[in-house]
Amino acid sequence: MKHIKISLYLILTVFVFHSCKEEKKKVVKAEPVVFKKEGELSIFKQKTDSLIASFDIEIAESEYETQTGLMYRKSMKADRGMLFIFPEVSGHSFYMKNTEFPLDIIFIKEDMTIANYHENAQPLNESSLPSQGAVQYVLELNAGLVQNFGIQPGDSIAFKKL
């Protein structure tokens, strides 16, 4: 009788484990994050006020948007960028956590002039990239554009929301 109980127990255990294995795992498919044009931004040379470049931009204003930024994206077209608008003028610092392509990060003062920038911020790097002083805006562009356009501190931006 003892052998029958053990055998029944083993059969029941195998059945339970086998039933668990048969259950298919549910696959959750994440939708890719895509660019949504929310504005247009132009950069102007300090001394001549001539147009350096123009970009279609996404705007990050909410806490969630400013914390997420361009994370979880594979790339961005060269004529696009993301403008962060902060409610307060203060020192801000960025990092590249979960950002999969290199960026130029441009810190912009309340008066719309460029304070400083960090070129070629490396993907997935969590090192701090701070502003030099108080800023209200930050513009993220594809790496290399600061150098290609000759953008310098003192140059200015103008943008409009759509």
GUDREN-624977 format. One record per atom (N, C-alpha, C): residue in three letters; atom name; y, x, z; residue number from 1. Coordinates in steps of 0.1 Angstrom, whole numbers, padded with zeros to 4 digits. Layout:
<rec "ala"; "CA"; <Y; X; Z>; NUM> ...
// end
This chain:
<rec "met"; "N"; <-0012; 0008; 0000>; 1> <rec "met"; "CA"; <0000; 0000; 0000>; 1> <rec "met"; "C"; <0013; 0009; 0000>; 1> <rec "lys"; "N"; <0012; 0020; 0007>; 2> <rec "lys"; "CA"; <0023; 0029; 0008>; 2> <rec "lys"; "C"; <0027; 0034; -0006>; 2> <rec "his"; "N"; <0016; 0038; -0014>; 3> <rec "his"; "CA"; <0018; 0043; -0027>; 3> <rec "his"; "C"; <0024; 0033; -0037>; 3> <rec "ile"; "N"; <0021; 0020; -0035>; 4> <rec "ile"; "CA"; <0027; 0009; -0043>; 4> <rec "ile"; "C"; <0042; 0008; -0040>; 4> <rec "lys"; "N"; <0045; 0009; -0027>; 5> <rec "lys"; "CA"; <0060; 0008; -0023>; 5> <rec "lys"; "C"; <0068; 0019; -0029>; 5> <rec "ile"; "N"; <0062; 0031; -0028>; 6> <rec "ile"; "CA"; <0069; 0043; -0034>; 6> <rec "ile"; "C"; <0070; 0042; -0049>; 6> <rec "ser"; "N"; <0059; 0037; -0055>; 7> <rec "ser"; "CA"; <0060; 0035; -0070>; 7> <rec "ser"; "C"; <0070; 0025; -0074>; 7> <rec "leu"; "N"; <0071; 0014; -0067>; 8> <rec "leu"; "CA"; <0081; 0003; -0070>; 8> <rec "leu"; "C"; <0095; 0009; -0067>; 8> <rec "tyr"; "N"; <0096; 0016; -0057>; 9> <rec "tyr"; "CA"; <0109; 0023; -0054>; 9> <rec "tyr"; "C"; <0114; 0032; -0066>; 9> <rec "leu"; "N"; <0104; 0040; -0070>; 10> <rec "leu"; "CA"; <0107; 0049; -0081>; 10> <rec "leu"; "C"; <0111; 0042; -0094>; 10> <rec "ile"; "N"; <0103; 0032; -0097>; 11> <rec "ile"; "CA"; <0105; 0024; -0109>; 11> <rec "ile"; "C"; <0119; 0017; -0108>; 11> <rec "leu"; "N"; <0122; 0012; -0097>; 12> <rec "leu"; "CA"; <0135; 0005; -0095>; 12> <rec "leu"; "C"; <0147; 0015; -0096>; 12> <rec "thr"; "N"; <0145; 0027; -0090>; 13> <rec "thr"; "CA"; <0155; 0037; -0091>; 13> <rec "thr"; "C"; <0157; 0042; -0105>; 13> <rec "val"; "N"; <0146; 0044; -0113>; 14> <rec "val"; "CA"; <0147; 0048; -0127>; 14> <rec "val"; "C"; <0154; 0037; -0135>; 14> <rec "phe"; "N"; <0151; 0025; -0132>; 15> <rec "phe"; "CA"; <0157; 0013; -0139>; 15> <rec "phe"; "C"; <0172; 0013; -0137>; 15> <rec "val"; "N"; <0176; 0014; -0124>; 16> <rec "val"; "CA"; <0190; 0014; -0120>; 16> <rec "val"; "C"; <0198; 0025; -0127>; 16> <rec "phe"; "N"; <0193; 0038; -0126>; 17> <rec "phe"; "CA"; <0200; 0049; -0133>; 17> <rec "phe"; "C"; <0200; 0048; -0148>; 17> <rec "his"; "N"; <0189; 0043; -0154>; 18> <rec "his"; "CA"; <0189; 0041; -0168>; 18> <rec "his"; "C"; <0199; 0030; -0172>; 18> <rec "ser"; "N"; <0200; 0020; -0165>; 19> <rec "ser"; "CA"; <0210; 0009; -0168>; 19> <rec "ser"; "C"; <0224; 0015; -0167>; 19> <rec "cys"; "N"; <0227; 0023; -0158>; 20> <rec "cys"; "CA"; <0240; 0029; -0157>; 20> <rec "cys"; "C"; <0243; 0038; -0169>; 20> <rec "lys"; "N"; <0233; 0045; -0174>; 21> <rec "lys"; "CA"; <0235; 0054; -0185>; 21> <rec "lys"; "C"; <0237; 0046; -0198>; 21> <rec "glu"; "N"; <0231; 0034; -0199>; 22> <rec "glu"; "CA"; <0233; 0026; -0211>; 22> <rec "glu"; "C"; <0247; 0020; -0212>; 22> <rec "glu"; "N"; <0254; 0019; -0202>; 23> <rec "glu"; "CA"; <0268; 0014; -0202>; 23> <rec "glu"; "C"; <0277; 0023; -0210>; 23> <rec "lys"; "N"; <0283; 0018; -0220>; 24> <rec "lys"; "CA"; <0292; 0027; -0228>; 24> <rec "lys"; "C"; <0305; 0029; -0221>; 24> <rec "lys"; "N"; <0310; 0041; -0222>; 25> <rec "lys"; "CA"; <0323; 0044; -0216>; 25> <rec "lys"; "C"; <0334; 0038; -0225>; 25> <rec "lys"; "N"; <0344; 0032; -0218>; 26> <rec "lys"; "CA"; <0355; 0026; -0225>; 26> <rec "lys"; "C"; <0365; 0038; -0229>; 26> <rec "val"; "N"; <0369; 0038; -0241>; 27> <rec "val"; "CA"; <0377; 0048; -0246>; 27> <rec "val"; "C"; <0392; 0043; -0247>; 27> <rec "val"; "N"; <0401; 0049; -0240>; 28> <rec "val"; "CA"; <0415; 0045; -0240>; 28> <rec "val"; "C"; <0422; 0054; -0250>; 28> <rec "lys"; "N"; <0427; 0048; -0260>; 29> <rec "lys"; "CA"; <0434; 0056; -0271>; 29> <rec "lys"; "C"; <0449; 0056; -0268>; 29> <rec "ala"; "N"; <0455; 0067; -0266>; 30> <rec "ala"; "CA"; <0469; 0068; -0264>; 30> <rec "ala"; "C"; <0476; 0068; -0277>; 30> <rec "glu"; "N"; <0487; 0060; -0278>; 31> <rec "glu"; "CA"; <0495; 0059; -0290>; 31> <rec "glu"; "C"; <0504; 0071; -0290>; 31> <rec "pro"; "N"; <0506; 0078; -0302>; 32> <rec "pro"; "CA"; <0515; 0089; -0303>; 32> <rec "pro"; "C"; <0529; 0085; -0300>; 32> <rec "val"; "N"; <0537; 0093; -0294>; 33> <rec "val"; "CA"; <0551; 0091; -0292>; 33> <rec "val"; "C"; <0558; 0094; -0305>; 33> <rec "val"; "N"; <0566; 0084; -0310>; 34> <rec "val"; "CA"; <0573; 0087; -0323>; 34> <rec "val"; "C"; <0588; 0086; -0321>; 34> <rec "phe"; "N"; <0595; 0093; -0330>; 35> <rec "phe"; "CA"; <0610; 0094; -0329>; 35> <rec "phe"; "C"; <0616; 0080; -0332>; 35> <rec "lys"; "N"; <0626; 0077; -0324>; 36> <rec "lys"; "CA"; <0633; 0064; -0326>; 36> <rec "lys"; "C"; <0648; 0068; -0326>; 36> <rec "lys"; "N"; <0654; 0067; -0338>; 37> <rec "lys"; "CA"; <0668; 0070; -0339>; 37> <rec "lys"; "C"; <0677; 0061; -0331>; 37> <rec "glu"; "N"; <0684; 0067; -0321>; 38> <rec "glu"; "CA"; <0693; 0059; -0313>; 38> <rec "glu"; "C"; <0708; 0063; -0314>; 38> <rec "gly"; "N"; <0710; 0074; -0322>; 39> <rec "gly"; "CA"; <0724; 0079; -0323>; 39> <rec "gly"; "C"; <0725; 0090; -0333>; 39> <rec "glu"; "N"; <0737; 0095; -0335>; 40> <rec "glu"; "CA"; <0740; 0106; -0344>; 40> <rec "glu"; "C"; <0749; 0116; -0336>; 40> <rec "leu"; "N"; <0746; 0129; -0338>; 41> <rec "leu"; "CA"; <0754; 0139; -0331>; 41> <rec "leu"; "C"; <0758; 0150; -0341>; 41> <rec "ser"; "N"; <0770; 0154; -0339>; 42> <rec "ser"; "CA"; <0776; 0165; -0347>; 42> <rec "ser"; "C"; <0780; 0177; -0338>; 42> <rec "ile"; "N"; <0779; 0189; -0343>; 43> <rec "ile"; "CA"; <0783; 0201; -0336>; 43> <rec "ile"; "C"; <0794; 0207; -0344>; 43> <rec "phe"; "N"; <0805; 0211; -0337>; 44> <rec "phe"; "CA"; <0817; 0217; -0343>; 44> <rec "phe"; "C"; <0820; 0231; -0338>; 44> <rec "lys"; "N"; <0825; 0239; -0347>; 45> <rec "lys"; "CA"; <0829; 0253; -0344>; 45> <rec "lys"; "C"; <0842; 0252; -0335>; 45> <rec "gln"; "N"; <0842; 0260; -0325>; 46> <rec "gln"; "CA"; <0853; 0260; -0315>; 46> <rec "gln"; "C"; <0867; 0263; -0322>; 46> <rec "lys"; "N"; <0868; 0274; -0329>; 47> <rec "lys"; "CA"; <0881; 0279; -0334>; 47> <rec "lys"; "C"; <0886; 0271; -0346>; 47> <rec "thr"; "N"; <0877; 0266; -0354>; 48> <rec "thr"; "CA"; <0881; 0260; -0367>; 48> <rec "thr"; "C"; <0879; 0245; -0366>; 48> <rec "asp"; "N"; <0872; 0240; -0357>; 49> <rec "asp"; "CA"; <0868; 0226; -0356>; 49> <rec "asp"; "C"; <0860; 0221; -0368>; 49> <rec "ser"; "N"; <0854; 0230; -0375>; 50> <rec "ser"; "CA"; <0846; 0227; -0387>; 50> <rec "ser"; "C"; <0832; 0223; -0383>; 50> <rec "leu"; "N"; <0826; 0214; -0391>; 51> <rec "leu"; "CA"; <0813; 0209; -0388>; 51> <rec "leu"; "C"; <0803; 0220; -0390>; 51> <rec "ile"; "N"; <0794; 0222; -0380>; 52> <rec "ile"; "CA"; <0783; 0232; -0380>; 52> <rec "ile"; "C"; <0771; 0225; -0385>; 52> <rec "ala"; "N"; <0767; 0214; -0379>; 53> <rec "ala"; "CA"; <0755; 0207; -0382>; 53> <rec "ala"; "C"; <0755; 0192; -0376>; 53> <rec "ser"; "N"; <0747; 0184; -0382>; 54> <rec "ser"; "CA"; <0746; 0170; -0377>; 54> <rec "ser"; "C"; <0731; 0167; -0375>; 54> <rec "phe"; "N"; <0728; 0158; -0366>; 55> <rec "phe"; "CA"; <0714; 0155; -0362>; 55> <rec "phe"; "C"; <0713; 0140; -0359>; 55> <rec "asp"; "N"; <0702; 0134; -0362>; 56> <rec "asp"; "CA"; <0698; 0121; -0357>; 56> <rec "asp"; "C"; <0692; 0124; -0344>; 56> <rec "ile"; "N"; <0696; 0115; -0334>; 57> <rec "ile"; "CA"; <0691; 0118; -0320>; 57> <rec "ile"; "C"; <0685; 0106; -0313>; 57> <rec "glu"; "N"; <0676; 0109; -0305>; 58> <rec "glu"; "CA"; <0671; 0100; -0295>; 58> <rec "glu"; "C"; <0680; 0103; -0282>; 58> <rec "ile"; "N"; <0682; 0093; -0274>; 59> <rec "ile"; "CA"; <0690; 0094; -0262>; 59> <rec "ile"; "C"; <0682; 0091; -0250>; 59> <rec "ala"; "N"; <0682; 0101; -0241>; 60> <rec "ala"; "CA"; <0675; 0099; -0228>; 60> <rec "ala"; "C"; <0685; 0097; -0217>; 60> <rec "glu"; "N"; <0685; 0085; -0211>; 61> <rec "glu"; "CA"; <0695; 0082; -0201>; 61> <rec "glu"; "C"; <0688; 0077; -0188>; 61> <rec "ser"; "N"; <0677; 0070; -0189>; 62> <rec "ser"; "CA"; <0671; 0065; -0177>; 62> <rec "ser"; "C"; <0664; 0077; -0170>; 62> <rec "glu"; "N"; <0660; 0075; -0157>; 63> <rec "glu"; "CA"; <0653; 0085; -0150>; 63> <rec "glu"; "C"; <0640; 0089; -0157>; 63> <rec "tyr"; "N"; <0633; 0079; -0161>; 64> <rec "tyr"; "CA"; <0620; 0081; -0168>; 64> <rec "tyr"; "C"; <0622; 0089; -0181>; 64> <rec "glu"; "N"; <0632; 0085; -0189>; 65> <rec "glu"; "CA"; <0635; 0092; -0202>; 65> <rec "glu"; "C"; <0639; 0106; -0199>; 65> <rec "thr"; "N"; <0647; 0109; -0189>; 66> <rec "thr"; "CA"; <0652; 0122; -0187>; 66> <rec "thr"; "C"; <0641; 0131; -0181>; 66> <rec "gln"; "N"; <0632; 0125; -0174>; 67> <rec "gln"; "CA"; <0620; 0133; -0169>; 67> <rec "gln"; "C"; <0610; 0136; -0179>; 67> <rec "thr"; "N"; <0608; 0127; -0189>; 68> <rec "thr"; "CA"; <0598; 0128; -0199>; 68> <rec "thr"; "C"; <0603; 0136; -0211>; 68> <rec "gly"; "N"; <0615; 0133; -0216>; 69> <rec "gly"; "CA"; <0621; 0141; -0227>; 69> <rec "gly"; "C"; <0612; 0141; -0239>; 69> <rec "leu"; "N"; <0609; 0153; -0245>; 70> <rec "leu"; "CA"; <0601; 0154; -0257>; 70> <rec "leu"; "C"; <0586; 0158; -0253>; 70> <rec "met"; "N"; <0582; 0155; -0241>; 71> <rec "met"; "CA"; <0568; 0158; -0237>; 71> <rec "met"; "C"; <0559; 0150; -0246>; 71> <rec "tyr"; "N"; <0547; 0155; -0247>; 72> <rec "tyr"; "CA"; <0535; 0148; -0254>; 72> <rec "tyr"; "C"; <0538; 0146; -0269>; 72> <rec "arg"; "N"; <0546; 0153; -0275>; 73> <rec "arg"; "CA"; <0549; 0153; -0289>; 73> <rec "arg"; "C"; <0544; 0166; -0296>; 73> <rec "lys"; "N"; <0539; 0165; -0308>; 74> <rec "lys"; "CA"; <0534; 0176; -0315>; 74> <rec "lys"; "C"; <0545; 0184; -0322>; 74> <rec "ser"; "N"; <0556; 0177; -0326>; 75> <rec "ser"; "CA"; <0566; 0184; -0334>; 75> <rec "ser"; "C"; <0578; 0175; -0334>; 75> <rec "met"; "N"; <0589; 0180; -0341>; 76> <rec "met"; "CA"; <0601; 0172; -0343>; 76> <rec "met"; "C"; <0607; 0177; -0356>; 76> <rec "lys"; "N"; <0612; 0168; -0365>; 77> <rec "lys"; "CA"; <0618; 0172; -0377>; 77> <rec "lys"; "C"; <0631; 0180; -0374>; 77> <rec "ala"; "N"; <0634; 0189; -0384>; 78> <rec "ala"; "CA"; <0645; 0198; -0382>; 78> <rec "ala"; "C"; <0659; 0191; -0380>; 78> <rec "asp"; "N"; <0661; 0179; -0386>; 79> <rec "asp"; "CA"; <0673; 0172; -0385>; 79> <rec "asp"; "C"; <0674; 0162; -0374>; 79> <rec "arg"; "N"; <0665; 0165; -0364>; 80> <rec "arg"; "CA"; <0665; 0155; -0352>; 80> <rec "arg"; "C"; <0666; 0163; -0339>; 80> <rec "gly"; "N"; <0670; 0156; -0329>; 81> <rec "gly"; "CA"; <0671; 0162; -0315>; 81> <rec "gly"; "C"; <0671; 0151; -0305>; 81> <rec "met"; "N"; <0671; 0155; -0292>; 82> <rec "met"; "CA"; <0672; 0146; -0281>; 82> <rec "met"; "C"; <0684; 0150; -0273>; 82> <rec "leu"; "N"; <0692; 0140; -0270>; 83> <rec "leu"; "CA"; <0704; 0142; -0261>; 83> <rec "leu"; "C"; <0701; 0135; -0248>; 83> <rec "phe"; "N"; <0702; 0143; -0237>; 84> <rec "phe"; "CA"; <0701; 0138; -0224>; 84> <rec "phe"; "C"; <0715; 0135; -0218>; 84> <rec "ile"; "N"; <0717; 0123; -0213>; 85> <rec "ile"; "CA"; <0730; 0120; -0207>; 85> <rec "ile"; "C"; <0728; 0117; -0193>; 85> <rec "phe"; "N"; <0734; 0125; -0184>; 86> <rec "phe"; "CA"; <0732; 0124; -0170>; 86> <rec "phe"; "C"; <0744; 0116; -0164>; 86> <rec "pro"; "N"; <0742; 0108; -0154>; 87> <rec "pro"; "CA"; <0753; 0100; -0148>; 87> <rec "pro"; "C"; <0762; 0109; -0140>; 87> <rec "glu"; "N"; <0757; 0121; -0135>; 88> <rec "glu"; "CA"; <0766; 0129; -0127>; 88> <rec "glu"; "C"; <0767; 0143; -0134>; 88> <rec "val"; "N"; <0779; 0149; -0132>; 89> <rec "val"; "CA"; <0782; 0162; -0137>; 89> <rec "val"; "C"; <0777; 0172; -0126>; 89> <rec "ser"; "N"; <0767; 0180; -0129>; 90> <rec "ser"; "CA"; <0762; 0190; -0120>; 90> <rec "ser"; "C"; <0753; 0200; -0127>; 90> <rec "gly"; "N"; <0748; 0210; -0119>; 91> <rec "gly"; "CA"; <0739; 0219; -0125>; 91> <rec "gly"; "C"; <0726; 0212; -0128>; 91> <rec "his"; "N"; <0720; 0215; -0140>; 92> <rec "his"; "CA"; <0708; 0209; -0144>; 92> <rec "his"; "C"; <0698; 0220; -0149>; 92> <rec "ser"; "N"; <0685; 0218; -0147>; 93> <rec "ser"; "CA"; <0675; 0227; -0150>; 93> <rec "ser"; "C"; <0664; 0220; -0158>; 93> <rec "phe"; "N"; <0659; 0226; -0168>; 94> <rec "phe"; "CA"; <0648; 0221; -0176>; 94> <rec "phe"; "C"; <0636; 0230; -0176>; 94> <rec "tyr"; "N"; <0625; 0225; -0180>; 95> <rec "tyr"; "CA"; <0613; 0233; -0182>; 95> <rec "tyr"; "C"; <0605; 0227; -0193>; 95> <rec "met"; "N"; <0595; 0234; -0198>; 96> <rec "met"; "CA"; <0587; 0229; -0210>; 96> <rec "met"; "C"; <0573; 0223; -0207>; 96> <rec "lys"; "N"; <0571; 0219; -0194>; 97> <rec "lys"; "CA"; <0559; 0213; -0191>; 97> <rec "lys"; "C"; <0555; 0201; -0201>; 97> <rec "asn"; "N"; <0543; 0202; -0206>; 98> <rec "asn"; "CA"; <0538; 0192; -0215>; 98> <rec "asn"; "C"; <0546; 0190; -0228>; 98> <rec "thr"; "N"; <0554; 0200; -0231>; 99> <rec "thr"; "CA"; <0561; 0200; -0244>; 99> <rec "thr"; "C"; <0554; 0210; -0253>; 99> <rec "glu"; "N"; <0550; 0205; -0264>; 100> <rec "glu"; "CA"; <0540; 0213; -0273>; 100> <rec "glu"; "C"; <0546; 0221; -0284>; 100> <rec "phe"; "N"; <0559; 0221; -0285>; 101> <rec "phe"; "CA"; <0566; 0230; -0295>; 101> <rec "phe"; "C"; <0578; 0236; -0290>; 101> <rec "pro"; "N"; <0582; 0248; -0295>; 102> <rec "pro"; "CA"; <0594; 0255; -0289>; 102> <rec "pro"; "C"; <0607; 0248; -0292>; 102> <rec "leu"; "N"; <0616; 0249; -0282>; 103> <rec "leu"; "CA"; <0629; 0243; -0283>; 103> <rec "leu"; "C"; <0641; 0252; -0280>; 103> <rec "asp"; "N"; <0652; 0249; -0286>; 104> <rec "asp"; "CA"; <0665; 0255; -0281>; 104> <rec "asp"; "C"; <0671; 0244; -0272>; 104> <rec "ile"; "N"; <0675; 0248; -0260>; 105> <rec "ile"; "CA"; <0680; 0238; -0250>; 105> <rec "ile"; "C"; <0695; 0242; -0248>; 105> <rec "ile"; "N"; <0704; 0232; -0251>; 106> <rec "ile"; "CA"; <0718; 0234; -0251>; 106> <rec "ile"; "C"; <0725; 0226; -0240>; 106> <rec "phe"; "N"; <0732; 0233; -0231>; 107> <rec "phe"; "CA"; <0738; 0226; -0219>; 107> <rec "phe"; "C"; <0753; 0223; -0223>; 107> <rec "ile"; "N"; <0757; 0211; -0221>; 108> <rec "ile"; "CA"; <0770; 0207; -0225>; 108> <rec "ile"; "C"; <0779; 0201; -0214>; 108> <rec "lys"; "N"; <0791; 0206; -0213>; 109> <rec "lys"; "CA"; <0800; 0201; -0202>; 109> <rec "lys"; "C"; <0805; 0187; -0204>; 109> <rec "glu"; "N"; <0811; 0182; -0194>; 110> <rec "glu"; "CA"; <0817; 0168; -0194>; 110> <rec "glu"; "C"; <0827; 0167; -0206>; 110> <rec "asp"; "N"; <0834; 0177; -0209>; 111> <rec "asp"; "CA"; <0844; 0176; -0220>; 111> <rec "asp"; "C"; <0838; 0178; -0234>; 111> <rec "met"; "N"; <0825; 0179; -0235>; 112> <rec "met"; "CA"; <0817; 0179; -0247>; 112> <rec "met"; "C"; <0817; 0194; -0253>; 112> <rec "thr"; "N"; <0820; 0204; -0245>; 113> <rec "thr"; "CA"; <0819; 0217; -0250>; 113> <rec "thr"; "C"; <0806; 0224; -0245>; 113> <rec "ile"; "N"; <0801; 0233; -0253>; 114> <rec "ile"; "CA"; <0788; 0239; -0250>; 114> <rec "ile"; "C"; <0790; 0249; -0239>; 114> <rec "ala"; "N"; <0783; 0248; -0228>; 115> <rec "ala"; "CA"; <0784; 0257; -0216>; 115> <rec "ala"; "C"; <0775; 0270; -0219>; 115> <rec "asn"; "N"; <0763; 0267; -0222>; 116> <rec "asn"; "CA"; <0753; 0278; -0224>; 116> <rec "asn"; "C"; <0741; 0272; -0231>; 116> <rec "tyr"; "N"; <0731; 0280; -0234>; 117> <rec "tyr"; "CA"; <0719; 0275; -0240>; 117> <rec "tyr"; "C"; <0708; 0285; -0237>; 117> <rec "his"; "N"; <0695; 0280; -0239>; 118> <rec "his"; "CA"; <0683; 0288; -0238>; 118> <rec "his"; "C"; <0676; 0287; -0252>; 118> <rec "glu"; "N"; <0674; 0298; -0258>; 119> <rec "glu"; "CA"; <0668; 0298; -0271>; 119> <rec "glu"; "C"; <0653; 0300; -0270>; 119> <rec "asn"; "N"; <0646; 0293; -0279>; 120> <rec "asn"; "CA"; <0631; 0295; -0281>; 120> <rec "asn"; "C"; <0624; 0293; -0268>; 120> <rec "ala"; "N"; <0627; 0282; -0261>; 121> <rec "ala"; "CA"; <0619; 0279; -0249>; 121> <rec "ala"; "C"; <0604; 0276; -0253>; 121> <rec "gln"; "N"; <0595; 0283; -0246>; 122> <rec "gln"; "CA"; <0581; 0283; -0251>; 122> <rec "gln"; "C"; <0573; 0271; -0246>; 122> <rec "pro"; "N"; <0565; 0265; -0255>; 123> <rec "pro"; "CA"; <0557; 0254; -0252>; 123> <rec "pro"; "C"; <0549; 0256; -0239>; 123> <rec "leu"; "N"; <0548; 0245; -0231>; 124> <rec "leu"; "CA"; <0540; 0244; -0219>; 124> <rec "leu"; "C"; <0544; 0253; -0208>; 124> <rec "asn"; "N"; <0555; 0261; -0209>; 125> <rec "asn"; "CA"; <0560; 0270; -0199>; 125> <rec "asn"; "C"; <0568; 0262; -0188>; 125> <rec "glu"; "N"; <0564; 0264; -0176>; 126> <rec "glu"; "CA"; <0571; 0257; -0165>; 126> <rec "glu"; "C"; <0582; 0265; -0158>; 126> <rec "ser"; "N"; <0586; 0276; -0164>; 127> <rec "ser"; "CA"; <0597; 0284; -0159>; 127> <rec "ser"; "C"; <0610; 0276; -0160>; 127> <rec "ser"; "N"; <0618; 0277; -0150>; 128> <rec "ser"; "CA"; <0631; 0270; -0149>; 128> <rec "ser"; "C"; <0641; 0276; -0159>; 128> <rec "leu"; "N"; <0648; 0267; -0166>; 129> <rec "leu"; "CA"; <0658; 0270; -0176>; 129> <rec "leu"; "C"; <0671; 0263; -0172>; 129> <rec "pro"; "N"; <0679; 0270; -0164>; 130> <rec "pro"; "CA"; <0691; 0263; -0158>; 130> <rec "pro"; "C"; <0704; 0264; -0167>; 130> <rec "ser"; "N"; <0712; 0254; -0164>; 131> <rec "ser"; "CA"; <0726; 0255; -0169>; 131> <rec "ser"; "C"; <0734; 0265; -0162>; 131> <rec "gln"; "N"; <0744; 0270; -0168>; 132> <rec "gln"; "CA"; <0753; 0279; -0160>; 132> <rec "gln"; "C"; <0766; 0271; -0157>; 132> <rec "gly"; "N"; <0765; 0265; -0145>; 133> <rec "gly"; "CA"; <0776; 0256; -0140>; 133> <rec "gly"; "C"; <0772; 0241; -0143>; 133> <rec "ala"; "N"; <0782; 0233; -0140>; 134> <rec "ala"; "CA"; <0781; 0219; -0140>; 134> <rec "ala"; "C"; <0781; 0214; -0155>; 134> <rec "val"; "N"; <0772; 0205; -0158>; 135> <rec "val"; "CA"; <0771; 0199; -0172>; 135> <rec "val"; "C"; <0768; 0185; -0170>; 135> <rec "gln"; "N"; <0770; 0177; -0181>; 136> <rec "gln"; "CA"; <0766; 0163; -0181>; 136> <rec "gln"; "C"; <0756; 0159; -0192>; 136> <rec "tyr"; "N"; <0756; 0168; -0202>; 137> <rec "tyr"; "CA"; <0747; 0165; -0213>; 137> <rec "tyr"; "C"; <0738; 0177; -0216>; 137> <rec "val"; "N"; <0726; 0175; -0222>; 138> <rec "val"; "CA"; <0717; 0185; -0226>; 138> <rec "val"; "C"; <0712; 0181; -0240>; 138> <rec "leu"; "N"; <0712; 0190; -0249>; 139> <rec "leu"; "CA"; <0707; 0187; -0262>; 139> <rec "leu"; "C"; <0695; 0196; -0265>; 139> <rec "glu"; "N"; <0684; 0190; -0269>; 140> <rec "glu"; "CA"; <0672; 0197; -0273>; 140> <rec "glu"; "C"; <0670; 0197; -0288>; 140> <rec "leu"; "N"; <0669; 0208; -0294>; 141> <rec "leu"; "CA"; <0667; 0210; -0308>; 141> <rec "leu"; "C"; <0655; 0219; -0311>; 141> <rec "asn"; "N"; <0650; 0219; -0323>; 142> <rec "asn"; "CA"; <0639; 0228; -0326>; 142> <rec "asn"; "C"; <0643; 0242; -0324>; 142> <rec "ala"; "N"; <0634; 0251; -0319>; 143> <rec "ala"; "CA"; <0637; 0265; -0317>; 143> <rec "ala"; "C"; <0642; 0271; -0330>; 143> <rec "gly"; "N"; <0652; 0280; -0328>; 144> <rec "gly"; "CA"; <0658; 0287; -0340>; 144> <rec "gly"; "C"; <0670; 0281; -0345>; 144> <rec "leu"; "N"; <0673; 0269; -0342>; 145> <rec "leu"; "CA"; <0685; 0263; -0348>; 145> <rec "leu"; "C"; <0698; 0268; -0342>; 145> <rec "val"; "N"; <0698; 0272; -0329>; 146> <rec "val"; "CA"; <0710; 0278; -0323>; 146> <rec "val"; "C"; <0714; 0290; -0331>; 146> <rec "gln"; "N"; <0705; 0299; -0334>; 147> <rec "gln"; "CA"; <0707; 0311; -0341>; 147> <rec "gln"; "C"; <0710; 0308; -0356>; 147> <rec "asn"; "N"; <0703; 0299; -0362>; 148> <rec "asn"; "CA"; <0705; 0296; -0377>; 148> <rec "asn"; "C"; <0719; 0290; -0379>; 148> <rec "phe"; "N"; <0724; 0282; -0370>; 149> <rec "phe"; "CA"; <0737; 0276; -0372>; 149> <rec "phe"; "C"; <0749; 0284; -0365>; 149> <rec "gly"; "N"; <0745; 0295; -0358>; 150> <rec "gly"; "CA"; <0755; 0303; -0351>; 150> <rec "gly"; "C"; <0762; 0295; -0340>; 150> <rec "ile"; "N"; <0755; 0287; -0333>; 151> <rec "ile"; "CA"; <0761; 0279; -0322>; 151> <rec "ile"; "C"; <0764; 0288; -0311>; 151> <rec "gln"; "N"; <0776; 0286; -0305>; 152> <rec "gln"; "CA"; <0781; 0295; -0294>; 152> <rec "gln"; "C"; <0787; 0287; -0283>; 152> <rec "pro"; "N"; <0787; 0292; -0270>; 153> <rec "pro"; "CA"; <0794; 0285; -0260>; 153> <rec "pro"; "C"; <0809; 0283; -0264>; 153> <rec "gly"; "N"; <0814; 0272; -0261>; 154> <rec "gly"; "CA"; <0828; 0268; -0265>; 154> <rec "gly"; "C"; <0828; 0259; -0277>; 154> <rec "asp"; "N"; <0817; 0259; -0285>; 155> <rec "asp"; "CA"; <0816; 0250; -0296>; 155> <rec "asp"; "C"; <0815; 0236; -0290>; 155> <rec "ser"; "N"; <0817; 0225; -0298>; 156> <rec "ser"; "CA"; <0817; 0212; -0292>; 156> <rec "ser"; "C"; <0808; 0202; -0299>; 156> <rec "ile"; "N"; <0805; 0191; -0293>; 157> <rec "ile"; "CA"; <0797; 0181; -0299>; 157> <rec "ile"; "C"; <0805; 0168; -0299>; 157> <rec "ala"; "N"; <0801; 0159; -0307>; 158> <rec "ala"; "CA"; <0805; 0145; -0307>; 158> <rec "ala"; "C"; <0793; 0137; -0311>; 158> <rec "phe"; "N"; <0791; 0125; -0304>; 159> <rec "phe"; "CA"; <0780; 0117; -0308>; 159> <rec "phe"; "C"; <0784; 0102; -0307>; 159> <rec "lys"; "N"; <0776; 0094; -0314>; 160> <rec "lys"; "CA"; <0777; 0080; -0313>; 160> <rec "lys"; "C"; <0764; 0073; -0311>; 160> <rec "lys"; "N"; <0763; 0063; -0303>; 161> <rec "lys"; "CA"; <0751; 0056; -0301>; 161> <rec "lys"; "C"; <0751; 0045; -0312>; 161> <rec "leu"; "N"; <0738; 0042; -0317>; 162> <rec "leu"; "CA"; <0737; 0031; -0327>; 162> <rec "leu"; "C"; <0735; 0018; -0320>; 162> 
// end
